[in-house]
Structures are given as C-alpha cells and as structure tokens.
Amino acid sequence: MASQSLNPSIIAALGDFEKSNAPSVWANLDKKQVLAEIKIRLNDPFQVNQGGQPFCGPASILFELIRKQPLRYVQICRSLFETGSFQGQTKRIQATERLRRSQGRLRMSQADWMVLATLRESENLIFPVEPDAPDILRNLAGMTKSWEIKGWTSEVLSYRQVKYIHTYIYGETEALNTAAQVIASGGVAFALITAEGLLGSGDKPFLPYPNHWITILGNISTQRGLLWSNDTGRFNMDVYSWENKYHIDLGKGPFEDYFWGVVLGSM
C-alpha cells in the first residue's frame, strides 16, 4: 500500500519517545523493535496485522487509529510502553501486570501486540489474554462483541456518536448506505461478518455465523434487486482485514448470509 507522509508533530513525538529514558514496563518488548514497527505502520497502516491471535476487533480499531489519528497512535504507544496504560475518552485503559509480564510467542509484531492485547484484555472479565494459551482459550479470550467495538470507537477513536446496526434478519442495504454516509463525513465503520463467506478465507460454512470484524474503507455500492429473489441485487465495498485491502463483490443472497451488522462512529 502507498505510504503516507508524516507531519512534524508526529516526527517530534517519535523523537521524544526514542530519546526518553523511561524504562519499559513490558517484560518481552524491545524498544528499538517497537519504534521501528510503529514507524512502518505510520507509513502504511495496512501493516497492522492480528497475526495468529483472535484480535480482529482491536485490529480494526487500531487500523483506523493510525489512519485518522497518527499522533494519538504514537502517544498511546509511548504511554503503554512506559506506563502500561493510556487515557481513553472517559477512562484509563490499563494492561494488567500479568499481561505485561506474559511470556511466549506473540504470533504478531511487538507494537501490534502491545496495543491489541491491552484493548482485548481491558474488556475480558473471565479469560486472560495469554500469547501461548491453547487455541480454545485464546479464541474465547479474543471474542469481540458489538458493544466492545462501540466502546473502543468512543474511548480510543474519540467519536461522539456511535451506534450498532444489526442485520441478522434484514437491513443490509440501509446499513451500508448509512455506512457510506458516515465514512464520507470522516467517520468510521466496522462490520461483523462470516470471514469464510465474505473474504473467501477457507471453506464456506454450512451454517454461517458471525466470526470476524473488518474495517469498511468505502467504495460502497448497493443494488437492491428483487425483494423475493436472492439471485438479483449486488453489494460491493472495499474493506481492511489481515494486513490487506479486499474488494467484496457478492450477490444479494450470499452477502446477506455473511453480513451481520455494522458499528458506526461519527463526530
């Protein structure tokens, strides 16, 4: 993806972070590595990647944070690295000592882990976030609900108007048209989907279920088709997920099977 130029305030914030003598509160993070990865993401937000962890919700939030508020991204990373927490819109978001002292293979970059694991853990009441936990425990700990995406859209991205439109039974056209308006006005849109169906990641499930969050980038086009026919109508949009930009182009029937709702944030 094309890189974006950095304004002087971001360069200055990076320099201050680099020169800071404050020690890391994370046992397994290397400052030079974290800074290098931050710079890569500032130049290309598509480098954000959940890797082998079930952090699709936090990754979608982080992607938009870097795209729309790069200075705040640097400030959050420095605060997390040096203090283990950062200030949200109405509360402080804290990484527990257990998370900061966790050992094991992160399955992703250090800079992404620091932010994504903190966001994920901040919402978990039962399951801890551990990099090398068994798959079933990592997947349970990594499940992101719509109200958590709403909370991060407000707390991390600072959008004042946040809502969730569910499309479990109907409403895909209206939801996407609203998303297009929100994005055009500078807002954000995060969709809950069945990844195997919309992104082609694996065999299509016999019984679709919501299992993945993506960021809607735009280029949205909806054709209603006939109400009584799944063979007419079409949906198009560009999205971010898994370090990539995808173009979704599906007929009405399969799209409705795999699209479950959208969280919208606007000022």
Beta strands, then each sheet from edge to edge (+ up, - down):
strand 1: 85-87
strand 2: 92-94
strand 3: 161-166
strand 4: 188-193
strand 5: 212-223
strand 6: 234-241
strand 7: 244-251
strand 8: 259-266
sheet 1: 1+ 2-
sheet 2: 3+ 8- 4+ 5- 6+ 7-
end
